């Protein structure tokens, strides 16, 4: 049987970022899609490797290492005094590994990956960021102190881009963008059957990471340099439309020249108030809460100096995302062989609090599979049924969440499995041979999800600690900003 040829471009959601780091690329959703077609990963579907630690900060690995050095149920004293020492040692190890150790060395592989996604990428990065510009950004962020105290690797996103687009660090690839990297893949391997494209989330996501809107709208004389554009976390509708139209046009021309007949499956932008990195509190009007704060902040905590987004902020962000998705739909509809994958609708469907499902969070996933005639889906046998609420653990057992990783923004491995099914539904509807969401290898996906099979016990204590001292953390964050 002839194997399909698949590639992907995108950001963290396509690269497989989870729990604060890129480290599990072999179980990104495009890699799971490839496995459903019988492709081997990473041989038939090549993905970059980032070594043993994860870049920039693998929260899962950090917690497992901390558990080995702390008591089974650490006291507040341990969390205040000993845990920071564990974190310092881990961060120093990560910085040494990626700045001066094996993680900094060029790869032996000098070809092109099938997954060309890079976490943190906004549209401007996809269009214009190169390994050469990335190296300049790394050096600028590093400064004159090479080994920083409690400093993660400088320019972590830019280090990732260099590894993906120019793995062997050769001069002839110094000017490659994400599209040029895809072009090299097509030149070397020939036409594709399927191309996955999912970009745009990072043109709004920073608003919930910062709990502050830095809107590009109304700014005169915007720079074109993607590194300089990173100072804004909400792209204007006009700039998004211009960049996405350029991206789609250049990609379409590239495929018509080197890969005619490729089926292109394009994800749109999810609403950023759905992921549990923030928690809504106050009055709920059926769509939005009065305010959105860090997930660990109890509802009755005074706002004072705590970072937050207001109801009006959340509405503004979602309205901007809706305008992004109108543009994406128009660009997809204007091109032959392009198909929209409504990932925004998927996340809206699975939302728990917005759908008044807190009494039974697993109901959202059960309904999702009942609507698809799959009441026997493997995920529905998990206890509790996974949801997109924030991950919680009690006595070493998962009690909530499961579809989202520890960073509260990116899916877990099983969460990426659900996204893979969603893309496969679109591929099946488009008539791609062999497409079937039932072909996702769920036994393997579940077995490779650490959070499902090995819940980090320390997460329970850290969550309580964060709640108990939320006001302290909020005050310190404001003072140090």
C-alpha positions as CSV (number, residue, x, y, z in Angstrom):
1,X,0.0,0.0,0.0
2,X,1.3,3.4,-0.9
3,X,1.8,5.6,2.1
4,X,0.4,9.1,2.2
5,X,2.8,12.0,2.5
6,X,1.9,14.5,5.2
7,X,3.5,17.7,6.4
8,X,2.5,20.5,8.8
9,X,3.2,24.2,9.5
10,X,2.0,26.1,12.5
11,X,2.7,27.1,16.0
12,X,2.8,25.4,19.4
13,X,-0.5,23.6,18.9
14,X,0.9,21.9,15.8
15,X,4.4,21.3,17.1
16,X,3.1,19.5,20.2
17,X,4.0,21.9,23.0
18,X,2.7,20.9,26.4
19,X,3.3,21.6,30.1
20,X,5.5,24.6,29.4
21,X,7.9,23.0,26.9
22,X,8.5,21.4,23.6
23,X,9.7,17.9,24.3
24,X,7.1,15.4,23.1
25,X,7.0,16.1,19.3
26,X,6.5,12.4,18.4
27,X,3.0,12.8,19.9
28,X,1.9,16.1,18.4
29,X,-1.5,15.9,16.7
30,X,0.0,15.8,13.2
31,X,2.2,12.9,14.3
32,X,-0.9,11.2,15.7
33,X,-2.7,11.9,12.3
34,X,0.3,10.3,10.5
35,X,0.2,7.3,12.8
36,X,-3.5,6.8,11.9
37,X,-2.5,6.4,8.3
38,X,0.1,3.8,9.2
39,X,3.1,6.1,9.0
40,X,6.0,5.5,11.5
41,X,7.2,8.4,13.6
42,X,9.8,9.7,13.3
43,X,11.0,7.8,10.2
44,X,8.0,8.2,7.8
45,X,6.9,11.5,9.5
46,X,10.0,13.3,10.6
47,X,9.8,15.5,13.7
48,X,12.6,17.4,15.4
49,X,13.9,16.2,18.7
50,X,14.8,18.6,21.5
51,X,16.6,16.3,23.8
52,X,15.9,15.0,27.3
53,X,14.7,18.2,29.1
54,X,12.4,20.3,27.1
55,X,12.5,23.9,26.0
56,X,12.0,26.2,27.8
57,X,10.6,24.6,31.1
58,X,9.1,21.2,31.2
59,X,6.8,21.4,34.2
60,X,6.1,17.6,34.2
61,X,9.8,16.7,34.4
62,X,10.4,19.4,37.0
63,X,7.6,18.0,39.3
64,X,8.8,14.4,38.9
65,X,12.3,15.5,39.9
66,X,11.1,17.6,42.8
67,X,9.1,14.6,44.1
68,X,12.3,12.7,44.4
69,X,13.9,15.4,46.6
70,X,10.9,16.5,48.8
71,X,8.7,14.7,51.3
72,X,5.7,12.7,50.1
73,X,3.5,15.5,51.4
74,X,5.8,18.6,51.7
75,X,5.0,21.2,54.3
76,X,4.7,24.9,53.5
77,X,8.2,25.3,54.9
78,X,9.5,22.9,52.2
79,X,7.5,24.6,49.5
80,X,8.8,28.0,50.6
81,X,12.5,27.0,51.3
82,X,13.5,23.7,49.6
83,X,11.3,23.8,46.5
84,X,13.0,27.0,45.2
85,X,16.4,25.3,45.5
86,X,15.1,22.3,43.4
87,X,13.7,24.7,40.8
88,X,16.9,26.6,40.7
89,X,18.9,23.4,40.1
90,X,16.5,22.3,37.4
91,X,16.5,25.6,35.6
92,X,20.3,25.8,35.8
93,X,20.4,22.3,34.2
94,X,18.1,23.4,31.4
95,X,20.0,26.5,30.7
96,X,23.4,24.7,30.6
97,X,21.9,22.0,28.4
98,X,20.4,24.3,25.7
99,X,23.0,27.1,25.8
100,X,26.3,25.3,26.2
101,X,25.6,21.5,26.3
102,X,24.2,18.8,24.0
103,X,21.0,20.8,23.4
104,X,23.0,23.6,21.8
105,X,24.8,21.4,19.3
106,X,23.7,21.2,15.6
107,X,21.7,18.1,14.8
108,X,23.3,15.3,12.8
109,X,20.2,15.3,10.6
110,X,20.5,17.8,7.8
111,X,17.3,17.3,5.9
112,X,13.8,18.7,6.3
113,X,11.2,17.8,8.9
114,X,7.6,17.0,8.0
115,X,6.4,19.0,11.0
116,X,7.7,22.5,10.4
117,X,5.7,24.1,13.3
118,X,7.4,26.3,15.9
119,X,5.8,27.2,19.3
120,X,5.2,30.9,19.9
121,X,4.9,31.7,16.2
122,X,2.5,34.5,15.2
123,X,1.8,35.2,11.6
124,X,4.6,37.7,11.3
125,X,7.1,35.0,12.5
126,X,5.8,32.4,10.0
127,X,6.2,35.0,7.2
128,X,9.5,36.6,8.1
129,X,11.5,35.0,10.9
130,X,14.7,33.3,9.8
131,X,17.5,31.4,11.6
132,X,19.8,34.4,11.1
133,X,17.3,36.8,12.7
134,X,16.6,34.2,15.5
135,X,20.3,34.0,16.3
136,X,20.4,37.8,16.7
137,X,17.4,37.7,19.0
138,X,19.0,35.0,21.1
139,X,22.2,37.0,21.5
140,X,20.3,40.2,22.3
141,X,18.3,38.4,25.0
142,X,21.3,36.7,26.5
143,X,23.1,40.0,27.2
144,X,26.5,40.0,28.8
145,X,25.8,37.5,31.6
146,X,26.0,34.1,30.0
147,X,25.0,31.9,33.0
148,X,22.0,33.7,34.5
149,X,20.7,33.0,38.0
150,X,17.3,31.4,37.6
151,X,17.5,32.1,33.9
152,X,16.0,29.9,31.3
153,X,17.7,29.5,28.0
154,X,17.7,32.9,26.2
155,X,15.5,33.3,23.2
156,X,13.9,29.8,23.7
157,X,11.4,30.2,20.9
158,X,14.2,31.5,18.6
159,X,16.4,28.5,19.5
160,X,13.5,26.2,18.5
161,X,13.0,28.0,15.2
162,X,16.7,27.5,14.4
163,X,16.5,23.8,15.2
164,X,13.5,23.3,13.0
165,X,14.4,25.3,9.9
166,X,18.2,24.8,10.0
167,X,18.9,21.7,12.1
168,X,22.5,21.3,11.0
169,X,23.2,25.1,11.3
170,X,24.5,25.6,7.7
171,X,25.0,28.9,6.1
172,X,22.7,28.2,3.1
173,X,19.6,27.9,5.3
174,X,20.3,31.0,7.4
175,X,17.6,33.0,5.5
176,X,14.9,30.3,5.5
177,X,11.4,31.2,6.7
178,X,8.7,28.6,7.6
179,X,7.5,28.6,4.0
180,X,11.0,28.3,2.6
181,X,11.6,25.3,4.9
182,X,8.4,23.7,3.5
183,X,9.7,24.5,0.0
184,X,12.9,22.6,0.8
185,X,10.9,19.6,2.0
186,X,8.9,19.6,-1.3
187,X,12.0,19.9,-3.4
188,X,13.7,17.0,-1.6
189,X,10.7,14.6,-1.1
190,X,8.3,15.5,-3.8
191,X,4.6,16.4,-3.7
192,X,2.4,16.0,-0.5
193,X,-1.0,14.4,-0.2
194,X,-1.9,16.4,3.0
195,X,-0.7,19.7,4.4
196,X,-1.9,20.8,7.9
197,X,-1.8,24.6,8.5
198,X,-2.7,26.0,11.9
199,X,-1.5,29.6,12.6
200,X,-3.0,32.6,14.3
201,X,-3.5,31.7,17.9
202,X,-0.4,33.6,19.0
203,X,-1.8,36.8,17.5
204,X,-4.1,36.9,20.6
205,X,-2.9,34.3,23.1
206,X,-0.5,36.6,24.9
207,X,-3.5,38.5,26.3
208,X,-4.4,35.7,28.7
209,X,-0.7,34.8,29.4
210,X,0.0,38.4,30.4
211,X,-3.6,39.2,31.7
212,X,-3.1,42.5,29.9
213,X,-4.1,43.6,26.4
214,X,-1.3,45.2,24.4
215,X,-3.3,46.0,21.3
216,X,-1.7,46.8,18.0
217,X,-4.7,48.6,16.7
218,X,-4.2,52.3,16.2
219,X,-0.4,52.1,16.4
220,X,1.3,54.1,13.6
221,X,4.5,53.1,11.9
222,X,4.4,49.5,13.0
223,X,7.7,47.7,12.5
224,X,7.8,44.7,10.1
225,X,10.5,42.9,12.0
226,X,8.8,39.9,13.8
227,X,11.0,40.2,16.9
228,X,10.0,43.9,17.4
229,X,6.3,43.0,16.8
230,X,6.4,40.7,19.8
231,X,5.9,43.7,22.1
232,X,2.2,43.6,21.2
233,X,0.0,40.6,22.2
234,X,-3.1,41.4,20.2
235,X,-2.7,41.8,16.5
236,X,-5.0,44.3,14.8
237,X,-7.6,43.0,12.4
238,X,-6.0,44.9,9.5
239,X,-2.5,43.5,10.1
240,X,-3.9,40.0,10.6
241,X,-5.8,40.2,7.4
242,X,-2.8,41.5,5.5
243,X,-0.4,38.9,6.9
244,X,-2.8,35.9,6.5
245,X,-3.7,36.9,2.9
246,X,0.0,37.0,2.1
247,X,0.7,33.7,3.8
248,X,-2.2,31.9,2.1
249,X,-1.3,33.4,-1.3
250,X,2.4,32.5,-1.1
251,X,1.6,29.0,0.2
252,X,-1.0,28.4,-2.5
253,X,1.5,29.5,-5.2
254,X,4.2,27.2,-3.7
255,X,1.9,24.2,-3.7
256,X,0.6,24.8,-7.2
257,X,4.2,24.9,-8.4
258,X,5.7,22.0,-6.5
259,X,2.8,20.0,-5.0
260,X,-0.4,20.3,-7.1
261,X,-3.2,18.2,-5.8
262,X,-2.2,18.6,-2.2
263,X,-5.2,18.7,0.2
264,X,-4.7,21.6,2.7
265,X,-6.5,21.4,6.1
266,X,-6.5,24.7,7.9
267,X,-7.3,25.2,11.6
268,X,-8.8,28.5,12.8
269,X,-8.2,30.3,16.1
270,X,-9.7,29.1,19.3
271,X,-11.2,31.6,21.8
272,X,-8.4,32.2,24.3
273,X,-10.8,32.5,27.3
274,X,-11.6,28.7,27.0
275,X,-8.3,27.2,28.1
276,X,-8.0,27.0,31.9
277,X,-4.9,29.2,32.3
278,X,-7.4,31.8,33.5
279,X,-10.5,31.3,35.7
280,X,-13.6,33.5,35.4
281,X,-15.1,34.8,38.6
282,X,-18.1,37.0,39.5
283,X,-21.4,37.2,37.6
284,X,-21.7,34.9,34.6
285,X,-24.0,36.2,31.9
286,X,-24.1,33.0,29.8
287,X,-20.9,33.8,27.9
288,X,-18.5,35.8,30.1
289,X,-17.6,36.4,33.7
290,X,-17.0,39.7,35.4
291,X,-13.2,39.1,35.4
292,X,-10.6,36.5,34.5
293,X,-7.6,35.8,36.8
294,X,-4.9,33.2,37.3
295,X,-6.4,29.7,37.5
296,X,-5.2,29.2,41.1
297,X,-6.8,32.4,42.5
298,X,-9.9,31.6,44.6
299,X,-13.1,33.4,43.7
300,X,-13.3,35.3,47.1
301,X,-9.7,36.7,46.8
302,X,-9.7,40.6,46.7
303,X,-8.6,41.8,43.3
304,X,-6.3,44.6,44.7
305,X,-3.0,44.2,42.8
306,X,-3.8,40.9,41.2
307,X,-3.6,40.8,37.4
308,X,-6.9,40.3,35.6
309,X,-8.9,40.8,32.5
310,X,-12.4,42.4,32.7
311,X,-15.5,41.1,31.0
312,X,-15.0,43.9,28.4
313,X,-11.4,42.8,27.8
314,X,-12.5,39.2,27.3
315,X,-15.2,40.2,24.8
316,X,-12.8,42.4,22.9
317,X,-10.3,39.6,22.6
318,X,-12.9,37.1,21.4
319,X,-14.4,39.6,19.0
320,X,-10.9,40.1,17.5
321,X,-10.5,36.3,17.2
322,X,-13.8,36.1,15.5
323,X,-12.5,38.7,12.9
324,X,-9.4,36.5,12.5
325,X,-11.6,33.5,11.8
326,X,-13.7,35.4,9.2
327,X,-10.4,36.1,7.4
328,X,-9.3,32.5,7.6
329,X,-12.6,31.2,6.3
330,X,-12.4,33.6,3.4
331,X,-8.9,32.6,2.4
332,X,-9.7,28.9,2.7
333,X,-12.9,29.3,0.6
334,X,-11.0,31.1,-2.1
335,X,-8.6,28.3,-2.9
336,X,-9.1,24.9,-4.6
337,X,-8.4,21.9,-2.4
338,X,-8.3,23.9,0.9
339,X,-10.5,22.8,3.8
340,X,-11.4,24.6,7.0
341,X,-11.1,22.7,10.3
342,X,-13.2,24.5,12.9
343,X,-11.0,24.1,15.9
344,X,-12.6,27.1,17.5
345,X,-16.0,25.3,17.5
346,X,-14.4,22.2,18.9
347,X,-13.0,24.1,22.0
348,X,-16.2,26.0,22.4
349,X,-18.1,22.6,22.4
350,X,-15.7,21.1,25.0
351,X,-15.8,24.2,27.3
352,X,-17.0,23.3,30.8
353,X,-17.8,26.5,32.7
354,X,-19.1,28.4,29.6
355,X,-21.5,25.5,29.0
356,X,-22.7,25.2,32.6
357,X,-21.2,21.7,33.0
358,X,-19.2,22.1,36.2
359,X,-21.4,19.6,38.1
360,X,-20.3,17.0,35.6
361,X,-17.3,18.2,33.6
362,X,-16.9,14.9,31.7
363,X,-20.4,15.5,30.2
364,X,-18.9,17.7,27.5
365,X,-16.6,14.9,26.2
366,X,-19.3,12.3,26.5
367,X,-21.7,14.4,24.5
368,X,-18.9,15.0,21.9
369,X,-18.5,11.3,21.3
370,X,-22.3,10.5,21.6
371,X,-22.8,13.0,18.7
372,X,-20.3,11.0,16.7
373,X,-21.8,7.6,17.5
374,X,-18.9,6.6,19.7
375,X,-20.2,5.9,23.2
376,X,-17.5,3.3,23.6
377,X,-14.6,5.7,22.9
378,X,-11.5,4.7,25.0
379,X,-11.4,8.1,26.7
380,X,-14.8,7.6,28.1
381,X,-13.5,4.6,30.1
382,X,-11.1,6.9,32.0
383,X,-12.1,7.9,35.5
384,X,-13.0,10.7,35.7
385,X,-13.9,11.3,32.1
386,X,-11.3,13.9,30.9
387,X,-12.2,17.5,30.5
388,X,-10.5,20.8,29.6
389,X,-10.7,22.1,33.1
390,X,-7.4,22.7,34.9
391,X,-5.6,19.4,35.8
392,X,-6.1,18.4,39.5
393,X,-4.6,15.6,41.6
394,X,-5.6,14.2,45.0
395,X,-3.6,11.6,46.8
396,X,-1.8,10.8,43.5
397,X,-5.0,10.3,41.5
398,X,-6.3,12.6,38.8
399,X,-9.5,14.1,40.0
400,X,-10.2,16.7,37.2
401,X,-9.1,17.8,33.8
402,X,-6.9,15.6,31.6
403,X,-7.3,17.1,28.2
404,X,-5.1,20.1,29.0
405,X,-1.5,19.9,30.1
406,X,-0.1,21.6,33.3
407,X,0.5,25.0,31.6
408,X,-3.3,25.4,31.2
409,X,-2.9,26.5,27.6
410,X,-1.8,23.5,25.6
411,X,-3.4,20.1,25.3
412,X,-2.1,17.0,27.0
413,X,-1.2,14.0,24.8
414,X,-4.7,12.7,24.9
415,X,-5.9,16.2,24.2
416,X,-3.8,16.2,21.0
417,X,-5.5,12.9,20.2
418,X,-8.9,14.6,20.3
419,X,-7.6,17.3,18.0
420,X,-6.1,14.7,15.6
421,X,-9.6,13.1,15.4
422,X,-11.1,16.5,14.5
423,X,-8.7,16.9,11.6
424,X,-9.2,13.4,10.5
425,X,-13.0,14.0,10.4
426,X,-12.3,16.9,7.9
427,X,-9.9,14.7,5.9
428,X,-12.5,11.9,5.8
429,X,-15.2,14.4,4.6
430,X,-12.8,15.6,1.9
431,X,-12.4,12.1,0.6
432,X,-8.7,11.6,1.5
433,X,-8.1,7.8,1.2
434,X,-7.7,5.9,4.5
435,X,-9.0,8.8,6.6
436,X,-10.9,7.7,9.6
437,X,-10.9,9.2,13.2
438,X,-11.4,5.6,14.5
439,X,-7.8,4.8,13.3
440,X,-6.2,7.0,16.0
441,X,-4.1,4.5,18.0
442,X,-5.7,5.3,21.3
443,X,-3.9,2.6,23.3
444,X,-0.6,4.1,22.4
445,X,-1.7,7.7,22.8
446,X,-3.0,6.9,26.3
447,X,0.2,5.0,27.2
448,X,2.3,8.0,26.2
449,X,0.4,10.5,28.3
450,X,2.4,10.9,31.6
451,X,-0.3,13.0,33.2
452,X,-2.9,10.2,32.7
453,X,-0.8,7.3,33.7
454,X,1.5,8.9,36.3
455,X,-0.1,11.9,38.0
456,X,2.5,14.1,39.7
457,X,1.6,14.1,43.4
458,X,3.3,17.4,44.0
459,X,0.8,19.2,41.8
460,X,-1.8,18.8,44.5
461,X,0.3,20.6,47.1
462,X,1.4,23.3,44.6
463,X,-2.2,24.0,43.6
464,X,-3.2,24.5,47.3
465,X,-0.1,26.6,47.9
466,X,-1.0,28.8,45.0
467,X,-4.5,29.3,46.2
468,X,-3.4,30.0,49.8
469,X,-0.9,32.6,48.8
470,X,-2.5,34.0,45.6
471,X,-2.5,37.5,46.9
472,X,1.2,37.3,47.8
473,X,2.1,36.0,44.4
474,X,0.0,38.6,42.7
475,X,1.6,41.4,44.7
476,X,5.2,40.1,44.1
477,X,4.5,39.8,40.3
478,X,3.4,43.4,40.1
479,X,6.3,44.6,42.1
480,X,8.8,42.7,40.0
481,X,7.3,43.5,36.6
